[in-house]
Amino acid sequence: MPVTVLPFRRHALVRAAATLLASLSVPALAQSLPPEPPAAADASEAVELDKVTVTATRRDEGVQEVPLNITAVTRETIERDGLTDLAELVRTVPGLFVVDQGGRDASRLVVRGLNVSSIAAAEANGNGNGGTVATYVGDIPLYLDLKLLDIERVEALLGPQGTLYGAGTLGGALRYLPQRPQTRSRSLEVSQDLYALSHSGGLGSETQLVGNLPLSGQTAVRAAIGYFDHPGFIDQDRLVREPGVSTPDPLLATPPLDPASQLRRKDDVDTEQTLAARLSLLHRLGDLATFNLAYLHQNQDVGGRTINHQDALGVGQTTNALRYEEPNERRNQLLSLEADVYLGFATLTSATGYSEYTELGQRDQTDLLLDLSEGGGYGYEDFPAFSSFTRETGDQERLNQELRLVSTGPGPWNWIAGLFYNRAESFFTSEEFVPGLPGFFGVERPDNLEYFSVADQTFTETAVFGELGYQLTEAWTVTVGGRFFRYEDDLRQAIAFPLLDTLLGDAPDAINLAFESFTVSDNDSLFKLNTSYRFSPDLLAYFTLSEGYRSGGVNALPLCPENPGEGQTACVTPEEALIKPDRTLNHELGIRSSWYGGRLVLNGSVYYIAWDDVQVAGVTDLGSVPITVNGAEARSTGFDLAAQAQLSERWDLAMNYAFNEAALSKDSPGVVDNEIARKGDRLPASPEQLLNLRLGYQRPLDNGWTLRADYSVRATGDVYTRVGLRDNGEALPAYTLHFLSAGLSRGPLAVRLYADNLFDAYAETGVRGDRGPASSRLIPGDADGDGTDDHAFQLRRYYKDVIEPLRVGLSLRYQFGG
């Protein structure tokens, strides 16, 4: 039975919905948290950040009143700048960086340089982000690259927040706060965005529809749906025409073959279609309680990677030279119930969330097997039509429960106490296919399956957390916090080599799986100290000393017996089986200030972070088998600034800047493969400097319309791909992007014309493999076994992720009612 490349579904229903919504047009500004606030400030007042109310400390406070490093991205900012996803959102948050690898791979969040892992494609991330930043949808911890559909605001807190929030992390928390239903207004908000990309043959679109319907004075329902269709701009011109029959490197055959007969081309492979939807029901029991029941769905279908092989193979800046298409589909669903009960002296909050995540992906696996065969003598290279691809699935069900009691009464004391429970059940499979190879080896294996693995994992965490604050004087407040947590990681996994088993005499469809189970657990505690002093109503200074952590896990190898024999080498001791949490100790001094009656807002902080027990690569004592160990130490120091100013009645300015130096603080074997990383080596995956600058102009016109224009610049410093540039690491060059937009609005209608990456700059944001001499070497093969090479394969495992080119678009939005 021949193996066919995985056909990914193109949802006819979704396309029909998108066509229906295309005639509609953008969500209007609205805010709704119990009790409902007044209407949002108009654009001329929006730069006064002290008017933005946040709930980062679990209480409603003006953002300038919070003695923490917090950035609030309001709905006005999201709409003005056309922000749609995480990579665009972090432009507004100093100190936070995304390793942008396009829609195909899970983007990695890096906060203040806290990353030791080399940059690589992120198949192993699944729905995760590396664990340094906790991401919340409302009060539910859930990481996904959420489309910014009907979002009231996003709150980004830098520094560990494990004493305030259920989930604990190393570096910070990112909270998406969706718009809640409003009981006082009926509205229908529609928007349509059409755009073109440089180097692309298609048009992109973003369509959104949001409706709010009061059912009574105490009950309302709200629904939002969005369809995001990205056309792609990367071309693949070396796709294998018929797997297992076509020669993937026809010009390296003897004699050379016509490439057109062996290969095919597909343009704009990195398409992305995302359907996002949310339905929520809010009900108030007078002044006693508020309940918000919500369902979130996001389905993302990506056609391929946003990469090129320019440095490896000399192809163009928009050319991907892999042999197979690499589609990927991710689906996220979240059902949540958030309840607030007002007790007078305190508010009791229950946040319950049940989420499901599924993923189906396909990858070109040819290079890995050729590389293994060259050293292991497996004979893959002798088959002239050899190529391989991998299909991977992932399923996860997660239950989160948080109970939190927050004091509300007057007096110098304030406190927070919480309980947290998280249980995640995950199931992953990986299948590796080698079309045509069984026949070349002289056996029957219809499924062409060469490798199969399965992993069934259950991770459970419980925690008790809280804070206690005391106002020593009218200006001086001290807060202490703590967290005690325990986790358990149960893993059951198996690996099979079906083709090898068939070669050894098993049935053509045999898959021999021998499962092994592993369980590890650990517990620990952490603390926080925060003190703040208000020098005046417009100047607040704070100091925070806090600990952060990232959960550990298990190294999936058999435990060594008490007296291992000579043949037992692939095993771990109980100490090696446990991957301990790594920890940070954060010191931060900051100010939040407002000047000239709120027309200038200036915030900043300086920090020092000690990072210990860093999770890095290592090997077992017996057999030198690769595992993860806690074997490195690092330090991060830096500062960040954020400013907004109303320069005049018509001109406003916004700026944020971050400087960071993150490096190893001791020699660390295992961080890179072929040498020892040394003390002082710079950490990879984030720049030392980031600058964002925006200049805005707004003017009412005589005909009743309002003109708004914005010009912004984003400058990103160079990024190391590996610690200290060791083991063929490289520095991805610094780059600067420019953005320009102009729009008109009148009443419920707004029109915006924009150009992102205005000068069509080219920049590299990630890498797979390295630029060493082996990255694109030729591997010769001998098909007839006469000792003479009659064909060869060229490795293609080294490639770069690249930014999106110039995007020019037009967006319309309209609100009915409200």
N, C-alpha and C positions, 0 to 999 in steps of 0.2 A: 504493500500500500504506500503510494508516494506521499511525502510530507508536503503540505502546502503552507505557505506563509500565512500567518494569522490575519484573517479579515476583521477589521474593527468596525463596529456598528456606527452608522451615521443616522442619528435618530430622526426619522421622518416626522414624528409628532413634535419634536423640538423645533424642527425647521418650520413646520406649519404654524406653531405658536409664535416664532420669531417674525414670520411674515405678517401675521395678524397684528402683532404689536408694532410693526414698523410704521404703521400709519399714525401711531400715537406719538406724543412727545413729552420732562425731568422732574424728578422729585423736588418738592418745595421744602424750604426750611421749616422745620418744626421740631419741638422738643417735648418729651413727655416722660417724666419719672414721677412717681408718687411723692408728694402731691404735684399735679401738673404745673410746670413753670409757665411764665408768660411767653409770648411769641419771641422768636429769636431776634437778636439785635440786627439792625440793618448793616450793610457793608461798611458804612462810614464809621460805625462804632466798633466793628469787629476787631480792630487792631488793639483795643484796650483789653488785654488778656485778663485783667483782674475782674472782668465781668463774666468770664467763663466759669461755670460751676462744675466741679468734678466730684467724683465719689471715690477717689483713689484710697483715701484713708478710712473708707467705709462710712463716712459722713459727708453730707453735702457741704462743700466749702468752695470758696473762690480759689482758683488755681494759684494765685499769688499768696494765699494764706497757708499753703501746704509746705511744711518744712522738709521736703524731699525733692529729689531730682525728677521732676515730672514735666512732660510735654503733652498738652492737650491739642489734638487735631480735630477741629470742629467740622460740622457738616458744611458750613460756609467755605472752609478751606478745601474740603474734598471736592465740592462742586466747582469752585473757582479755578482750581488747578487741574481738574479732570483726573483725580486720583482714582485708580480702579483696583490696585492690588498691593501686596506687601512691598515689592521692589520700588514702587513709586511712593508708597507711604513713608518709608524710612528717610526720604529726602528731607522731611520736616523734623526729624529727631536726631539731634547731635549725639554722637557716641554709639549709635546703632548702625550696623552695616549688614547688607545682604549680599552673599556670594550668589550673584544672579546667573543661574545656569539655564535660563529659559523655562518654558512651561513643562518640558519633559521631565526634569529632575526637581526634587524637593529642594527649594532654596534654603540655604543654611544661614541662620541668623547668628551674627557675631557681635557681642557687646563689649566695648572697650578692650578689644584685642584678645579676649579670652578664647583662644583656639590654638591647639597644638597640631591637630590633624592636617595632613597635606591636602591641598585642594584636589578633588577628584570628582568624577561623576557620582551622583548620589543615589544609586540604586538601593543601597543598604539603608537609606534614611526612611523609606516608606512614607508614613505620614508625619514623621518627626522632623525636628530642626536642629538636632545636636544637643538639646537639653540645657542650653545656657540661658534661655529666655522662656518663661512660662507664658503661654498664650491663652487668653480667655475669650469666650463668646458670652457676653453678659457675665454671670458669676460661675460659669462652667469652664473648667480647664480643658481646652481642646486645641491641638495645633492643626491648623490648615491654612493655606494661603487663601484667605477669605476674600472674595470679591466684595468691594465696598458698596453694597447694595442697601440703600435705606439705612445708613449708619448715622446715628446721632452724633457720635464723636468717638475718637480713639484716644485712650490714655496710655502713654508709655512711661513706665517708671524704671529708672536705672538704679542698679544696686539690688541685692537680694531682698525679697519681700515675703519670706517664709513665715514671718510672725504676723503678717496681715492677711495672707491668702492661703488657701488650702494646699496648692501645689508649691513645692519649694524648688528653687533653681539657683544656679551659680550667679547670674548676673542681672536679672530684672524681670519685669512682667509687662506684657502688652495686652490691653483690654479693648476688645471690640464691643461697643455698646450700641446694639441695634435700637432703632426708634421703636418705642413702645406705643401701643394703641392709645388714642386720645378719645376721651368720652365727651368732649365739648365741640367737636367739629367733624363734618363729613367732607372728605376730599378725595380727589382722583388726580394723581400726579403721573405724568408720562414724559419720556425723553427718548430721543433718538440721536445717535452719533454715527456718522459715516466718515471713513478716512481711507487714505491711500498711503502705502509704504513705498519708499524708494527700493528698487531692486525686487519688487514683487509684482506678480501678474494679476493679483486680485484686489478686491476692496474689502475693508474690514468694517464691522458695525458693532455697536453696543446699544441694546434696546432695553429699556426699563419701564415697568409699570408698577405703581404703588397706589393702593387704595386704603382708606381708613373709614370705618363705618361704626358710629355709636349705636349700640343696641338699647341703651338706657342711660340714665345719668350716672350709673355705676359700672357699666359694662361696655366694652368696645372690642372690635376685631380689626386687625390690620393684616394686609397681604401684600407681598412684594415679589415680583418675578423679573429676572433679567437674563438676557441671552447675549453672550459675548463671543463674537466670531472674528478671530484673528487670521489673516490670510497667509501668513508665513512669507519668508523671503530667502530661505536656504534651499539650494538645489542639490540633488543627488544624481550624479551622472555615471556611477559605476555599480549600479544595482545588478545582482546576478539575475539573468533573464530566467533561467530554469534551474533551481537548486538541485545539486547533485548531478547535473548534466553539463551545465555551462561552466567554462573555465573562468574563474574570477580575475585572473591576470593574463588575458589573452596575448598581450605583446611579449610576455616572458616565456611563452611556449616555444618549442622547437618543432617545426617552423612556427613563426608568429601567426596568430589567428586574427580574423577581422573582429575588432571590438564590438561592432554593431550586431554581430551574430551571437555574441555571448553576454552582452551587457545591455541594460536599458536605463533610461533617464526619467526622473520625476522632478518637476519643479515645485518650489514652495512647499517643501515637505513638513516644515515646522508649524503647521496649522494648529490652531487651538480653538475648540468650541466648548464653551462652558455654559451650562444652565444652572442658574442660582435662584432659589426660591425660599421664602420664609412666610409662615403663617403664625399669627399670635393672637391670643385672646386674653384680655385683661379684665379683671373683676375686682371691685372694691367693696369691702364690707364696712361702709361708712368710714369712720376714723379708726376702726379696729385693725384692719388687715388689707393687704393688696396681694392678689395672685396674678401671675403672668405665666400662661402656658404657651409654649412656642415649639414649632417644628421648623428645622432648617434642613435644606437639601442643596447640595452642590455636586454636580456631575461635570467632570473635566475630561475632555477627549483630545489628546495631543497627537499630532501626526509624526513628529520626530524631533531630533535635537537641533538646537540653535548653535551650530558649531561649524568650523571649517578646518581643512587640512592644509592650510596655506604654508605653514612653517614645516610641516612634515613632508609634503609631496609637491609643493610648488603650485597648487591649484589656486583658484581665485578666493577672494575674501568671503564669498557667499556659497562656496562649494564644499559639500560633505561627501567624502569618498568612501564611506562604509558600504558594505556589500548588501545589507538588508535594510529595509525600512524598520524603524524602531518606534512604533506607536505605543501609547500608554494611556490607560483610562483609570481615573480615580473617582470614586463616589463616596461622599461623606453625608451622613444623616445624623441629626441631633434632635432628640426630643427632651425638652427641659421644662421643669416647673420651678419657678422662683416665687417664694412666699415671704412676705414681710408682715410680721405681727407686731403692732405697736403697744408696748406694755406700760408706757408712761415713763418708767425709769430707764428703759432700754428698748431696743428693737431686736426682735428675734427673727433671724433670716434662715430659711431652709432653701438650699439650692440643690436640686436633684437633676442629674443629667444621664441619659442613656444614649450612647452614640454607636454607630456602625460605620466601618470603613472597609472598602474593598478596592483592590487594585489588580489590574491585568496589564502586563507589559511584555514587550519583546525586544531583544537586543542581539546585535551582531557579536558572536562569540568566537569568531574564526581566529583572531590573533592570539587569544589566550591558549587555545589548544595547539596551534602551531608552535608557540613558544615552549609549551610543555613538551611537545613531541620532539623538538630539536634536542632537548637535554635528556629526555626519557626514552627515546627510541620507540615511540608508539606507532610510527609509520603513517600518521595522518598526511604528511607532506608528500608521500609517494602517490597519492590519489590526485590526478591533475584537476579534477573538478571539486576538490575539497572546499567546503565552507560549512559554517555552523552558526546556528542561532539558538537563543535561549528564550523560553517563555517562563514568566514568573507571575505568581498570584499571591495576593496578600489579603487576609481577612482579619478584622479586629472588632471585638465588641468591648465596650468600656462602660462601666458604671461608676459615676462620681456622686458622692453625697457630702455636702458641707452643712454643718449647723453652726451658726455664728450669733453671738449675743453682743450687742454694741450699746454702751451706755449713752443716754441722752439727757440725763438730768443736769441741773446747774451745779456749780461748785468747782473746786479746784481739781477734783479727780475725774479722770476719764479712763475707760477700759474697754478691751475687746477680748473675748474668749471664744475659741472655736474648736470644732472637731472635724476631721477630714477622713474620708475613706475613698480609695480608688482601687478598682479591680479591672485589669485589662487582660482579655483572653485573645491571643493572636494565633493565627495559623498561616504558615507560609510554605509555598512549594516552588521548586525550580526544576525545569526540564531542559535538557541540553540535547539538541537534535543535530545529527550529522547526515544530511541527505545523501544517499548513494554510497556511503562508505561501507555499510554491511555487505552490499553486493561486491564491492571491490575486494573486500576481505574474504569473500567466498561463502558467506552465510546469509540466511534469510532472517531479516529483522524488519518487518513491514513498517513499524512506527519510527525507525531510524533513531531510536532513543539511546543515547550514549551515557547519560548521567541523570540521576533523579535524586532530589533531596526533599525532605519534609521536616518542618519544625512546628511543634505545638507548645506554646508558652503561655503561662499565667503569671502575671505580676500583680502583687497586692501590696498596697501601702496604707498605713493608718498613721494619723498624726494628731497631736494636741498642740494648739498654738494660741498665742495671745499677746496683748500689750497692756501696760499700765502706765498712765501718764499723770503727772502732777504739775500744776501751775504754781511755781514757787513765788512768783510775783506776777503783777499784771503783764509784764513783758517776757518773763523767763519761764520756759516749760521744759520738763525733763520726762522722757518716755523710755521705759525698758520693755523688752519683749523676749520671748523665748519660744522654742519649738522642740518637741520630742517626737521622733518618728521611728517607725519600724517598717521594713519591707521584706518580702519573701518573693523569690523568683524560682518558679518551677518550669523546667524545660524538658521536653520529650522530643527527640529527633532521631532521624535515620537517613542514611545515604546508600544509594544503590548504583551499580554500574551495569545496566542491562545489556549493552552490547558485549562487554567483556564476558558476562555470564553466558550469553548465547555462544560466543566463540569457544567457551569451555564446555559446551554441550548442553546447556539448559534450553528450555523451549523458546521459540522465537518471540513470545510475548511475556517472558518471565521478568518480574521485577522483584528482586529479593531484598526486602527491607528488614533490618534488625534494629529495633528501637532501643535506645538507651535513655535513661532518665537522670536528671540532675536537679538538685534543690539547694539553694543557698539562702541565707537570711542575715540581716544585720539590723542594728538599731543605733541611734545616736541622738544628739541634741545640739542645738545652736542657740545663739543669743543675739540681741540687738540693743544698742544704746543710742538714743537720739536726744539731742538738746537743741533748743532754738531760743533766740532772743530777738524781740522786736524793738529795734532802735527808734522807729517811728511808725506811723500807720502805713507808710509806703516802703519800709526797708526791714526785711527779715533776714537774719543769718542763722544757719544751722550747722550742726556737726553730727555725723552718723558713723557709728562703728557697728558693723553687722557681719554676720557669718552667712555664707551661702553653701549649697551643696548640690551635687548632681547624683542621682541614684546610681548604684552599682548594678551588678548582675552576676552572671555565671559564665565561666569558660566551659564550653560544651565538649569535654573530653572525659573518658572513663577515669574514675578514681584509681590511683595506684594501690595495689595490694600492700599489705604490711611488709612483705619480703618479695619485691618484684624480681622475676627471673630475667635471664638475658634477653628473652624474646619480647618482654613486655616493656615497650618504650613509649608508646603513644598514650600517656596518662598524666594526670595531674594529682598533686597532693591536695588535701583539704584546704590548705592555705592558698594554693594556686588556683583552685576552683573559684574562689570568691573574688569578684571584682568589687572593691570597696568604693563607696562614694568619694568623689574628689570634692575638695572644700576650698572656699575662698574666705578671706578676711578682708573686709572692705573698710577703708577709712576715707571719709568724704567731708569736705568743708565747702559750703555753698551759700549763695545769697539769692534772694528774690526781691526785686525792687521795681518801683514805679515812680516816674518823674513827670514833672510838668502837667499835673492833673491827669495822669494816665495816658498822656500822648507819647511817652517813651517808657517801654518796659524792658528792663535789662536783668537777665538772670545768668548765673554762672556757677561753676563748681570746679574744685581741684580734688584729685583722688589718688589713693595708693592702694593697690590690691595685691595681697599675697595669695598665691594659688598653690595648694599642696596636694599631694597624692594624685597628681594628674594621671588620668587614664591614658596609657600609651601602649604601643605594641611591645611584646616581650616573648620569651620562649620558656618552655618547661625545663626543669632540671634534668629530667629523664627524657632523652630523645630530641631535645631542642625543638619541640613542636610549637608553632606560633600561637600565642595567647595574648590576652589583654592584661596588663599589670598596672599597678599604681606606682609608677617609677620616675616621675619628673616633678620638678618644682619650677614655678614661673612667677614673675612679677609684672604688674601693669601700672603705669603712672601716666597721668595726663590731666587735661582740663578741657572744659567745653563752655561755650558762650552761646547765648540766644538773645536776640534783640528784635523788638518791633517798634516802629516809630511812625507817628502821623506827622509827616514833614510840613504839610500845609493842609488846607481844606481839601485839596485834590490829590496830593501825592502822599504815598505811604511806602515804607521800606521795612523789609524783614531780612534777618540774617541769622544763620547759626554756623558755628565753627567748632570743630573737635580736633584736638591733638592728643595722640596716644603713643606711648612707647611700651611695648610688651615684649618681654624676652625671657629666656630660661634663666633661672637663678642658680642652677648647678648643672654639671655634666650629666647627660641623660642618654644612656644606651637604649636603642629600640625605637626612638622617636622617628628616625629615618632608617632605611634598610641597610645601607652599606657602609655607614660610618657612625661615629659617636657625635651626637649633637652636644655642643659645648656651652658652658655658662656664658651668657651675654648674647647668644644667638637670637635674632629677632623671630617672633612668632609669625606664622603665615595666616593668610585668608582675610586680612583687613588692612586698610591703609593707615599710615601714621597721621595723615591730615585729611580732613573733609571740610569743604566749605560750600554752603548754599546761600545764595543771595537773590532776593526778589525785589523789584521796584514796580510799584503799582500806580496807576493814574485813573481817577474816576471823576466824571463830570456830567451833571444833568444838562440835557439839551433843551432847547426852546420848545420842541415839539412834544415834550413829555417823556421822551426816552432818556435812559441813562447809559453813558458810554463808560466801559471799563476796559483797561488795557494793562497787561502784565508782561514784564520781561524778567527772566530768571536765569541764573547760571549755577551749575553744579560742578565743582572741581573735586576730583578724587585723586589722591596720591597713589603711588605705586603700591602693588600688593605682591608679597612673596608667596610662591606656590608651596614651598617647603621650609621648614625651620632653618634659618640661617643660610638659605640657598644651598643647602647640602644635598648630596646625592642627586646631582643634575637639576636642582631647583632653579627657578628663574624668577625675575621680577617682572610682573605684568606692568607695562608702562602706565604712568599717570595719564589722565585724560580730563577734558572739560566739555560739558554739554551745555547747550543753550536752548531756551524755551521761550516762545513768544505767543501771546494770545490777545485777542481783542473781541469784545462782545457788546451787545446792546440788550437792554432789558426794559420792559414796561409792563407794570402790573404783573399778571401771571405768566407772561411770555419772556423768555430769554434766548438769545442766539449768540453763539460763540464760535469764532474761527481761530484755529490754533496750529502751531507748528512745533512739534517736539523733536529734539536733536536737530535744531534749525540748520546747522551747517553740514549735516550728514556725516558726522564724525565717525571714525572707525575705532573701536576699542575692544580689548580682550578682557573678559571678566572671570574666566576659569580655565582649567586645563585638565586633560586626562593624560596620564603617562608623563614622560619627560623628553627633553630634547637631546638626550644622549645618542651616541652613534647607533645603538641597537634599536631605537624606536621605530625606524622605517627600513630596517635591513631586509635583505633578500634571503629567503629560505629555499634552497634548491630541493627538488624531488626527483626520484628515479622510478617512473611508472612501470617499466618493464623489468626492473631488477638486474640490468646488465652492468651496473656500476657506473653508468654515465648519466649525468644530470640531463633531463630532457624537458624540464619546465621549472618554474620557480614561483614563489609567492612573496609579495611585498607586504610587510606588516604596516598596519594603519592605526595602531592603538594610541598614537600621540595626536591630540587635536585640541583646539581652543574653543571655548564658549565666547560668543561675541554679543555686543549690544544690538538693540534694535536700531535700524537706520532712521532717516528722516521720516517722520509721520506728519501728514497734513490732513486736518479734518475739520468738519463742521458739525456742531451739536445744537440741538433745539430742545427746549424744555417748556412745558406748559402745565399749569395747575388749574384744575376745575374745583371750585369751592375752597374750603379751608378756613 
